[in-house]
């Protein structure tokens, strides 16, 4: 009798690190940035190059968001490092993400009532409304492009709206609040640090593109060891997925930067209604760009099968 065949070797664990090609992508981005920086001319005399806004309400708000970013990033770091999420229920996810989003909103509501000024006149309230609307659109609509094109899935225990965990709507609020303030720092430095003209405009546009890709990539990298958000093809998620996700920010970074920024043509009008329309318009443009990219680059059918309300246990995706 022949001896039994040896058992097959166990499958190699799938690496969650980015592919080596990512080095070439970032090397090209850095090289392009250096070339454009070398071509710039100094700003007119008396111009102050700024990272933060000039002293005033917008500077106070952006400084607050920068400090608060340390808080929520630290909290998420502890949760991931200690694997506390393994004990989380749907209610826990909701309370953690809602608890981290709440200070950003409550601060503006409290400040609005302190001196009687309408919320529509406060940059912080306007900025928070813009982010809240844009983030809601992103979760409700754009997430399904990740499900269909990149085969992403959430398997956290969750209460879901349109097959997206409600905790993600909440987490997006503080993620995007920080991302957009970080982007403002770089864009403002470009806008105030060089002579106006076509070269500065080209640099500004390039920085928007580079920041959009880098932001999307870094989010994918930092959550790569969270086991309940995964992709069918992680290589595609890092390369094509970062570009796909970066489309959000190609639109949102420059539009958000212009919000109450001195020297910029206002895109949002006055009051909260104008801000809402600005965010809704940006959201629609992103949706169009995502769908054109889906058709041109992937050709994957778009299927949205979510429910208004759904509860899913750990390990299972939703109904889509």
C-alpha positions in Angstrom: 0.0 0.0 0.0 1.1 3.5 -0.8 1.6 5.7 2.3 -1.0 8.4 2.6 -0.1 11.7 0.9 1.2 14.3 3.3 -1.2 17.0 4.1 -0.9 20.2 2.1 1.1 23.0 3.7 -1.0 25.6 5.4 -1.8 28.6 3.3 0.5 31.5 3.8 -1.0 34.4 5.7 -2.1 37.2 3.5 0.1 40.3 4.2 -1.7 43.4 5.2 1.2 45.6 4.4 1.1 47.8 1.3 2.6 46.5 -1.9 6.1 47.5 -2.9 4.8 49.5 -5.9 3.5 52.0 -3.4 7.0 53.3 -2.9 7.2 54.2 -6.6 3.8 56.0 -6.4 4.9 58.1 -3.5 8.4 58.7 -5.0 6.7 60.1 -8.1 4.4 62.3 -6.0 7.4 63.7 -4.0 9.4 64.3 -7.1 6.6 66.2 -8.8 6.1 68.3 -5.6 9.8 69.2 -5.5 9.8 70.2 -9.1 6.9 72.5 -8.7 8.3 74.0 -5.4 11.6 74.8 -7.2 9.7 76.7 -9.9 7.9 79.0 -7.5 8.6 82.7 -7.0 8.6 84.4 -3.6 5.5 86.2 -2.5 5.1 90.0 -2.6 6.8 91.9 0.2 4.8 92.1 3.3 3.0 88.8 2.7 3.0 86.5 5.6 3.2 82.8 4.7 0.8 81.0 7.0 -0.1 77.4 8.0 -2.9 78.5 10.3 -5.4 81.2 9.6 -4.9 84.8 10.7 -5.9 85.4 14.3 -9.7 85.1 14.5 -12.5 82.7 14.8 -11.3 80.3 12.0 -7.9 80.1 13.6 -9.5 79.2 17.0 -11.6 76.5 15.4 -8.8 74.9 13.4 -6.5 74.9 16.5 -9.2 73.2 18.5 -9.7 70.5 15.9 -5.9 69.9 15.7 -5.8 69.4 19.5 -8.9 67.2 19.5 -7.4 65.1 16.8 -4.8 63.9 19.3 -7.7 62.8 21.6 -9.6 60.7 19.1 -6.5 59.2 17.4 -5.1 58.3 20.8 -8.4 56.6 21.7 -8.6 54.6 18.5 -4.9 53.7 18.9 -5.6 52.2 22.3 -8.7 50.3 21.1 -6.8 48.8 18.1 -3.5 48.1 20.0 -5.3 46.4 22.9 -7.9 44.7 20.7 -10.6 46.1 22.8 -12.9 45.9 19.8 -13.2 42.1 20.3 -15.6 42.8 23.2 -17.6 45.5 21.4 -21.3 45.1 20.6 -23.3 47.2 18.2 -24.2 49.5 21.1 -20.5 49.8 22.1 -19.4 50.9 18.6 -22.3 53.4 18.6 -21.3 54.9 21.9 -17.6 55.0 21.3 -17.9 56.6 17.8 -20.8 58.9 18.9 -18.9 59.9 22.0 -15.8 60.9 20.0 -17.9 62.8 17.5 -20.1 64.6 20.0 -17.5 67.2 21.4 -17.0 68.6 17.9 -20.7 69.3 17.5 -21.5 70.2 21.1 -18.7 72.8 21.3 -20.3 74.8 18.5 -23.8 74.5 19.9 -22.5 75.7 23.3 -20.5 78.6 21.9 -23.5 79.6 19.8 -25.6 80.0 22.8 -23.0 81.8 24.9 -23.1 85.2 23.2 -26.3 85.0 21.2 -24.7 85.1 17.8 -26.5 83.0 15.2 -24.8 79.7 14.4 -24.7 80.7 10.7 -22.3 83.5 11.6 -19.8 81.2 13.3 -17.1 79.5 11.3 -17.0 76.4 13.6 -20.8 75.8 13.2 -20.6 76.3 9.4 -17.6 74.0 9.2 -19.2 71.3 11.2 -22.4 71.4 9.2 -20.4 71.1 5.9 -18.5 68.1 7.2 -21.7 66.4 8.6 -23.5 66.6 5.3 -20.6 65.6 3.2 -19.7 62.7 5.6 -23.4 61.5 5.6 -23.5 61.4 1.8 -20.2 59.6 1.7 -21.4 56.8 3.9 -24.9 56.5 2.6 -23.9 56.5 -1.1 -20.1 56.2 -1.7 -19.6 53.2 0.6 -21.6 51.0 -1.9 -18.9 51.8 -4.5 -16.4 50.2 -2.2 -18.6 47.2 -1.7 -19.1 46.7 -5.5 -15.7 47.9 -7.0 -13.3 46.9 -4.3 -15.3 44.1 -2.6 -14.9 45.8 0.8 -17.1 44.7 3.7 -17.8 45.6 7.3 -18.3 42.7 9.6 -18.6 44.5 12.9 -21.7 43.9 15.0 -23.7 46.9 13.9 -26.9 48.8 13.6 -27.0 49.7 9.9 -28.5 52.4 7.7 -28.6 51.4 4.0 -26.2 48.6 4.8 -23.6 50.9 6.4 -22.9 50.6 10.1 -24.2 53.7 11.9 -21.0 53.9 13.9 -19.2 54.6 10.6 -21.4 57.7 10.0 -20.3 58.9 13.4 -16.6 58.0 13.0 -16.5 59.7 9.6 -17.4 63.0 11.3 -14.3 63.2 13.4 -12.1 61.6 10.8 -13.2 64.2 8.2 -13.1 67.1 10.6 -9.4 66.4 11.1 -8.5 65.5 7.5 -9.9 68.8 6.2 -8.2 70.9 8.8 -4.9 69.1 8.0 -5.4 69.8 4.3 -6.2 73.5 5.0 -2.7 73.9 6.6 -0.9 72.8 3.5 -3.2 74.6 1.1 -3.0 77.8 3.0 0.8 77.6 3.1 0.8 77.3 -0.7 -1.7 80.1 -1.2 0.2 82.5 1.1 3.8 81.4 0.6 4.4 82.0 -3.1 3.8 84.6 -5.8 0.3 84.4 -7.4 0.1 83.2 -10.9 -0.1 80.0 -13.0 2.8 78.3 -11.2 1.2 78.7 -7.8 -2.2 77.6 -9.2 -0.5 74.5 -10.6 1.2 73.8 -7.2 -2.1 74.3 -5.4 -3.9 71.8 -7.7 -1.0 69.3 -7.4 -1.0 69.5 -3.6 -4.8 68.8 -3.6 -4.2 65.7 -5.7 -1.2 64.5 -3.6 -3.0 65.1 -0.3 -6.1 63.3 -1.6 -4.2 60.2 -2.5 -2.0 60.3 0.6 -4.9 60.8 3.0 -6.8 57.9 1.4 -3.8 55.6 1.5 -2.9 56.4 5.1 -6.4 55.6 6.3 -6.3 52.3 4.5 -2.9 51.6 6.1 -3.8 52.6 9.6 -6.9 50.4 9.8 -5.3 47.4 8.0 -5.0 45.4 11.2 -8.7 46.0 12.2 -10.1 42.6 11.2 -13.7 43.6 10.7 -13.2 45.9 7.7 -11.6 43.9 4.9 -11.1 43.8 1.1 -11.3 40.9 -1.3 -8.0 42.2 -2.9 -5.9 44.2 -0.5 -3.3 45.0 -3.2 -6.1 46.7 -5.2 -7.3 48.4 -2.1 -4.0 50.1 -1.5 -3.3 51.1 -5.1 -6.6 51.6 -7.0 -8.6 51.9 -3.8 -6.5 54.8 -2.5 -7.1 56.7 -5.8 -10.8 55.8 -5.8 -11.2 57.0 -2.2 -9.0 60.0 -3.0 -11.8 61.3 -5.4 -13.7 62.4 -2.3 -11.0 64.8 -1.3 -10.2 66.0 -4.8 -13.5 67.9 -4.5 -13.9 68.4 -0.8 -10.4 69.7 0.1 -10.5 72.9 -2.1 -14.2 73.6 -1.5 -13.8 73.2 2.3 -10.6 75.3 2.3 -12.5 78.2 0.7 -15.1 78.2 3.5 -14.7 81.6 5.2 -11.1 81.9 4.0 -9.9 85.5 3.4 -9.0 86.2 -0.2 -11.2 83.5 -1.6 -14.4 83.9 -3.5 -17.1 82.5 -1.2 -18.6 79.3 -2.6 -21.0 78.8 0.2 -23.0 82.1 0.5 -24.1 83.3 3.9 -25.6 81.4 6.8 -26.1 77.7 7.3 -28.3 77.3 4.2 -25.5 78.3 1.9 -23.0 76.0 3.6 -25.5 73.1 3.2 -25.9 73.8 -0.5 -22.1 73.9 -0.9 -21.7 70.6 0.8 -24.6 69.0 -1.1 -23.1 70.2 -4.4 -19.7 68.8 -3.6 -21.3 65.5 -2.6 -23.1 65.3 -6.0 -19.9 66.0 -7.9 -18.0 63.3 -6.0 -20.8 60.8 -6.8 -20.6 61.6 -10.5 -16.8 61.2 -10.5 -17.0 57.9 -8.6 -19.5 56.5 -11.0 -17.5 57.6 -14.1 -14.4 56.0 -12.6 -16.4 52.8 -11.8 -17.5 52.6 -15.5 -14.2 53.5 -17.0 -11.7 51.7 -14.8 -13.5 48.7 -13.3 -16.8 48.2 -15.2 -18.2 46.6 -12.1 -22.0 46.7 -11.7 -23.3 48.9 -8.9 -25.8 47.0 -6.7 -27.3 48.7 -3.7 -29.4 46.3 -1.7 -29.4 47.9 1.8 -32.3 48.2 4.1 -33.5 51.3 6.0 -32.6 49.6 9.3 -30.7 46.3 9.9 -28.9 44.7 12.8 -25.9 42.5 12.0 -23.9 40.3 14.4 -20.1 40.1 14.4 -18.6 38.4 11.4 -21.5 39.0 9.0 -21.8 41.8 6.4 -25.2 43.4 5.7 -27.8 42.6 3.1 -26.2 44.3 0.1 
